[in-house]
Structure formats: structure tokens, C-alpha cells
């Protein structure tokens, strides 16, 4: 994130602070900044109706200095593997101070379309960071330990920066309870006052966010800020208030949340993001953006609501969907369990009114022919793998990719199992790594762009039973 720092317009920053209830058991004698004092008299911002972000999610994300235009976001939603995006909302040290695209309307649109947002602040940096201050009007973290060695001035700065971030987030319509990330660029960990003042700063950042009802995140390099946090967690528990989520900058090209710089147990499960690739151009849907690449595993991870049993508990999820046909002198009866599944699924679509009994009877054959005719498939007294695909894919067709979850994902997983006996996707409703791999394998086989994204083109191919 070396060159990344979008912010909200100064008019938004000057708006009302969102004041949450005091945290239970909070230390009311803790030092507070002048900004905190003025915030006490500020009006409470209107509560956002947007979902908390990033929420529960496991998947890919990107961050970019300038918040992308809406048409670019639309194109990348449809064609890229990313479903999360980092946006710089505040901080005087940000590179892209002018953010013409970052508005409350932009935020709401992305969240409604399914994007997960990672709001970022880049304010005062570590005192030994050589590339800052960036401008005449930004400052560094104060490295003076103070009389009690608690880095009082650095903590004051952390409190103030958290208040500014909450104001910016609230003005943009980001819901209270979302995670706000502080961008602490890499620094020299061997410099004691530099390191300890930085830890005091982000500890105060976390304390103030918790007090105001938000979740704390900290971005830093694996070998400096993140290592310092992990060492404090293990070796000096309770010395500093730790963030809820860490965002690790480790450009190793591996899309996971691991790094040898810190221990495996910290911030797991559900408390890690890793920036695994630095600034580079990527093109999706004909749109090129210079980005950093990230992998997220936050909250509970991507989860799907429990599936409501169909037709009194008929099994409709199968690793392989077999062709079905009437029994003849040489043709054995079709598996009655899969016949039941077909009857149930057709009934669910309003295309079959008979009993769900596992018998491939005349009424079911009539429904089969009607479905084939309606979908443009060859009309005959047999149910093929292509027919299974078309049945599973029929219905709503939102863009799905790694991290998506819900009933539509289950339909895609079933269609993939129908398309290839090698897929054997577990039907969980979560677009996980195995589903991603199966989508890519199928896309390659049917000459679609291999992106792992189930977009309108892929939905059409599934509905047409292309395998």
C-alpha cells in the first residue's frame, strides 16, 4: 500500500461523528484528545442501513490508490475473481487525497452488488519511517515515551485518528460495527521508541474504535508492524490493545493468510487478510487497474444459510447425476433415488404435479419432454446430464465467485457435478476453493474465459447444458 490513500472529501470529514455507547468497563480516566472533547457535542450520525463490512468472508480482494469509477467496478464484478476492495477513507498522509468517486452513493452501490469494503486510514506514520511525512501538513507518530513510558502523545494521536476515521466512515454510509483498517507502513523494528510508539498508537486506535462501536484492523508489513503486534501478543500480553484483524503485507505471491514472520495461531480463525502481491496491472473484462492483490479470511468466513429440506427430505445433492430413462427389456430401471430427486426438483419449479415416488412414470416423462422443449433441448423419453445442468441452473443468475454463499451457489455446485463426474463438488452453498477449481476446469473445457467467475455467460452455458 505504499502509494495508496484515498480519502473522503473534507466536507464529509467535517460532518458529524458517530458516537457509540461507552464500552462496558472502559477506563474513563484514560487520556482523551481535543478531538474527543469536541466530538462529545457533535450530533449522532444517521444510522446506516448498509450491511457491516467486510463481515464474514473468505476470498479475494484488491486495493488501489484511487477509488475506481462505477463502470470499472461493474466490469470487475462480472469478470474478475475479486469480491472485496480496499478504499482509503481518511488520513492526512494518504497519496490520493482527491477521491472524486468515493461517495456515499458509491459505497451503497458496491455493498448492494455484493462487494466487501475494507475502509483504510493512512495518517501519522512511525517516527523512523523514512518516506514520511509526505506533505507539509501531515505529521509522524510522536516517539517520546513520556514520564510513565506509556507514549502518551502517540496514544493521543491514535485516539484522534480513530475518531476521524469513524467520522469519515459514517459520512460515507459505512455501518457501525464494520472493520476500519489503519495503514501503518513498514519501519525499523530495531528502533525501540519508533516501534513502541507505533504500538501505542495503534493500541489507542483500537481502544477508541471499540469505544465507538467499530472493529479494529491494522495493515502493516509482515516483518515490522505485524511482527511487532504478534510479539507483543505472545511476549507482553496486555501491554497494548491488539487489533481484531491484521492485514499482512507479504508479497510472496501465495494467496493465503500465512507468513513465516508471525506465529500460526494469532488472529485465527477469521482475523487475517494478506496482501500477497504488490502493485501491478490486471485486466478483467477489458478494464485495466493497477492494484495490490489480497486474500481475506475474516469473521466466520463465507457461510451459507442452512438449506431447507425439499419434498420432505428428498436427497437432491449428488456427486454424480446419472442419465435417467424408462426400463426396457435390456435397460435396467434408473436409480429411484435420483428419479425422486428429479421429481422433487421439477415439482419445485412447478413443472411436475405427480407423486415423488422414484418411479419414472408417464406423468414424469411428460414433464421431462415439456422441460426439454421449453429449454431447446432434444425432446425424448430420457433425462440427460445436460438436462440436469439446465434444471439446476434455471432461476436467478447473480454473479458468483470465491467467497459467494447461498442457494445460488448450491445450484452451481449441482450443475458442475452434473457436467462432469470428475468435479465431485461438495454441495455446501459456499463458493470455496474446490468450487473455484471446478468452475475453472469446466470453463476451460467449454472454451469460456477461465476466471472462476460464474457470470451471465457462464450461467447461459450451464442452462444450455454445455459440457
N, C-alpha and C positions, 0 to 999 in steps of 0.2 A: 504493500500500500504506500510505497514511498512517495508517489505523486498524487495520491488520492485524497480529496477532502471536500465534497460538496457541502453546501450549507443552505439553510433556509434563508429567505430574504430577511434583511434587517428589520423590516416592519413586522415579520412574523415573530422574530426573536424578542421584539419589544412588547409582544402581546402578553396575555395573562399566563401566569404559571399555574400548572395543575398541582394543587396541594392535596396530597393524600393524607389519611389519618396518621397520627404518630404511631410508629411501630411499637408494638407491645413490648414493654420493658426497655425501650430506648433510653440511652443515657442523656437525660435532659441537661446535664451540666457540661456536655461536650461542647467544644468551641464552635461557634457558628459564624458565618461570614456576613458582610454587609448585605450581600445579595439575598441571604436567607432572611435577614431582618425585613428588607423591603418586600420580599415575597409574601410575608405573613399578611400584608394588607392587600395583596393582589386578589382579584376576583377568581373564582374557581372556573376553569375552562369547561365548556360543554363536553359532556361525556361522549366519547366516540362510539359509534355503532360498528366500527370495523373490528374484525377479529384480532385477537392478540397475535403478535408475530415475533419470531418465526414459529412459535408453537411447537407442536410435536412433528418432527420431520427428520427423515434420513434421505439424503440425495445431494444433487449437485447445485452449486451456486457460483455466481461471479460477482466481481465488484469492478467498478470503473470510475474514473475521476469525475466525469460529467454525467449526471443522470440522463439516460438515453431518452430520446423522443418516444412518444407513444407508438408510432408506427413501427419503430425498431423493436420495441418491447413486444408488440403483437407478432411480428415476424419471428422473433426468437422464441416466443412461447410456442409457436406452431412447429418450429423446426429444430431448435436446439435442445440439448439434454438438460439444460438448466431450468430450475424451478424456484431458485432463491436469488436475490440480488442485494448487494450491499449499497447503501445510499448514505452519503455524508450529509448530515443534517445540521451540524453546528461545529464550532471550534475556530478560533482565530488563526490557527496555523494551517488550515486547510489550503490545498493548492487551488482548487476550483471554487473560489469564493462566489462567483456568479453562477447561479443554478436556475436558468430560465424554465427548465422543465419540471423542477421539483416543487409541486403544488399540492394542496390537499386533494384536489381532484385527481391528480396523477396517482397519489398514494391509494386512494379509494379504488380506482380502476384496477390497479395491479392486484390488490388484495382480492377483489371480486373475481378476477380472472384466474386466481389460484396461485399467484406469486407469493413467496415468503420474503419479507423485507428484513434486512439487517441494518438498522439505523446506526450510523457511526459518527462519533465526535473526534475531531483531531484538534485539541487545544494545546496547553503547555506541554512541552516535551522534557525528557530527562536533561538535567543540567550539563551532562557530559556528551550529549548528542551533538555532533559537530555540524549537522546540516540545519540546525535551528538556532535562533528564531529565523523564520522565513521572511518576515516583514518587520517594519519599524514599530508596528502596534501590537505585536504578539510577544509573549514572554515565555521563559522556561520555568520548569518546576524549581522552586526555591530549595537549595540543598542544605540550608542551615538547620542543624539539629535542634536548636533551641536549648533552653536551660534544662529541660527534663529529658532531652534526647528523643522526643516524640515527633519531631519535624512538624511543629505546629503550623508554620506558614505553608508548607506543602499540603497539609491537610485542609487548610482554609481554601487553597486553590482547588483541591479536589471536590470539596463541598460546592463551591461556586460553579464549577464546570458541570457538575451533575444537575444543578438547578437550571442552568442554561439549556442543557440537553433535554430535560423534561419540558421546558417551555417550547423549544423547537419541535419536539415530537408531538406535543399536544396541539400546537398550532397547525401541524400537518395532518391531524386526524389519526395519528398512531395511538392505539388504545393503551390505556393504563394497564400495566401487567405485562407489556411487551418487554423484550430484552433490548437495552441500549448498550452499544459497544464503545469502549474508549480505545482509540488507536494510539498506542504507545510505541513509537518507532524504536528500533534496536539501539542499544547503547552499551557502554563498557561496564560489565557487571563487577569488574575488579575495583572500580571506584566506589568506595563504601558509601559516602554521603550521596553520591548520584543514585546508587541502587536503592538505598534505604528511603530517600526522599521520594523516589518514584513509587515504591511500595506503599509509603504513607499516603501519597496522592491517590492512587487507585483504590486503596482501602477506604479512604474517605468518600471517594466517588461511589463505591459500593454501598457504604453506610447510608449516604443521602438518598440514593435510588431506592433502597429498601424502605426508608422512612416515608418516601413519597409514593410507594406502591408499585415500583418497577423492578425489573430483573436486571442484574448487572452482568455485563460481559466485558472482557478485556482482550484486545488484539495486541500481540507483540511477537517479536522473533523468538523462535524456539530456544535459541542459545542465550538470550538475555532476559527480557521481561517475563516470558513464560517459565523459563528455568528458575528465575528468582521467586516467582509465585509458588512453584512446586516445592522448591527448597524450604520456603517459609512454611508451607503446609505441613511438611514432614518434620522438619527440624525445629521449628519455632511456632507450634500451633497456638493460635490465639493472639499472636503478636500483631498481625494485620488482618483486617477483614478481607476475606478472599471473594473473588467474583463467583457468580453462579455458573458462568460459562467462560471457557477460554477459547480464543481464536488464535491458533498456532500458525505463524508464518514459517513454513519449512518447505522450500521449493525443491522437493525430491522427486516430483513427477508422479507420486503414488497417491491415488485418490482414496485416502482413508484418513483417520484422525490420530494416527500413531506417529511418534518420533522418538528416537533414542535419547533425546535431550532430557526427557522427563520420564517419570515412572508411569507404568501402565495403569495403575489403579486410580489416579487422580482424575476427577471430573468425569467419571464414568459410573453408570451409563448416562448418556443423554446430556453431557455438558461440554461437548467439544465441537469445534469447527477447525478445519485445517486448510490453509491456503497453500496448495501443493504445487502451484505453478505461477510464476511471476508474469509481468506484463508481456503480452503477446497478442497478435491479431487472430481472431477467429471469425469465420464467415458461416452464417446459417441463414438459409432462405434468401441468399443473395445480399445479406446485410453484414458488413464487417464492423466489428467493435474491438478496440484494444482493451483487454481485460486481464485480471488475475483470476485463476480458477480455484474453486474451493469445494470441499466436501464437508457436509454437515451431518452430525448425529446429535440432535438436540431434543430436549423434552423426553417423551416416551418413545421417540422415533415415530416414523409413519405407522399409523394404526388404522384399521378399518372397523366400522361397527360390526357387531356380530350379525351373521346372516340369519334371517328369519327362515325357519324350515319351510319348504314348499310342499304342497299337496300332502300334508300330514306327515312329513318326514321322508319323502321320497328322495333317494340319492340322485343328485344331478351333477355332481363333480366327479369326473373320471380322468385318470391319467391318459387313457386312450379311449376314443369314441369309435365304436365299431360300426360298419355299414349294417343296415337292417333290411331284411327282406322276408316275404312270406315263406313258410316251409313248403317244400315240394318233395317229390319222391327222392331226390338226391340232396336237397338242401335242408340242412338241419334247422330247427327253429332258432330264431335270433335270441340273444340273451334277454330274458324277460326283464331283468333289472334295467337294462338300457332302453328297452321298449317303454318301461314305466317312466324313465327319465324323459324320453321324447314326448310321451303323452302329457306329462306334467308341464314341460316347458311350452308345448303348443297350447295347452289349456291356459297357462299364464299369459300367453299372447292373445288369448281369445280366439284361437284357431282350431280348438278341439273341444267338443262338448260331451265326449263319452267318458266311460269309466277309466280310471288309472289302474289297470289290472295287469299290465305286462303282456297283453295279447295283441298281436299285430292283426287286428280285425278289419272288417270292411270300412267301418267308420274312421279308423285311423288312416287307412290307405287313402280315403277320400281327402282327409286333412293334409296328408303328405302331398298328394297331387296338387291340391289348391295352393299349398305353400310354394311348391316348385314353380307353378305357373305364375304366381304373384312376384316371385323373385327372379324370373327369367331363366331358371334352370331347366334342364331337360325334364319333361314330365314322364314319370314312370313309377311302377309299383315297387320302389325301393328307396331307401334313405341313405344317402352317401355321406362321406366325410365333408364334402363341400357343402352339403345341406346342413350338417351340424354346424359348420362355421357360420353360415348365413343366419341360422337361428340364434346362435349365441351373440352375434354381432348386431342383431336387429335392435333398434332403440336409440336412445340418446348417444351422442358421439363426441364427448368432450375430449380435448387434448389430454393425453395421459403420458407420463414418463416416470423415471425413477423418483420415488417419493410420493407419487399419487396413491390414493387409497379410497376404497369404496366399492359399491356394487358394479360400477362400470369396469373397474379393474378385474373383478371376478369374471365378467363376461369375456374380456380379452383373454384372460388365462384359460378359460374353457375353449375359446376359439383356437388358441395356439395348440392346445392338446389335441383338438380335432384336426388341425392342419398337419401335424407331424407326430408320429408315435415316439420320436426321439425327444420331443420337448419335455414331457412329463413335468409340467409346472404344477406346483402345489397351489391349489386354489385358495388363497388366503385373503384376497381383496387388497393386498399391499403390493405395489409395483416395486419389487425388490430386485436384487442383483440377478437372480435366476430368471425372473420375468424379463428383465432388460436384455439378458443374453439371448433368450428365446425369441424376443421381438427382433433383435438384430439378425439372428440366424434366418428367421422367416423372411425379413425384408431383403436380405441378400439373395435368398433363393428365388424370390419372385420379382427381382430387379427393381426394388424400390430403394430410395436413398437410405443407407444404413445409418440411422441416427438413434435407434432405441426409442423413438417418439411415435406414439400412436396418434397421428394427426388425421385430418379429413381424408387424405389419400390412402393412408393405411386402413382406416375404418372402411372405406369403399372397397378395398381389396378383400378385406375379411368378409364383408357382406356378400361379395361376389364369389366367395369360396375359392379364391385363388391360392393354390398351394403347390 
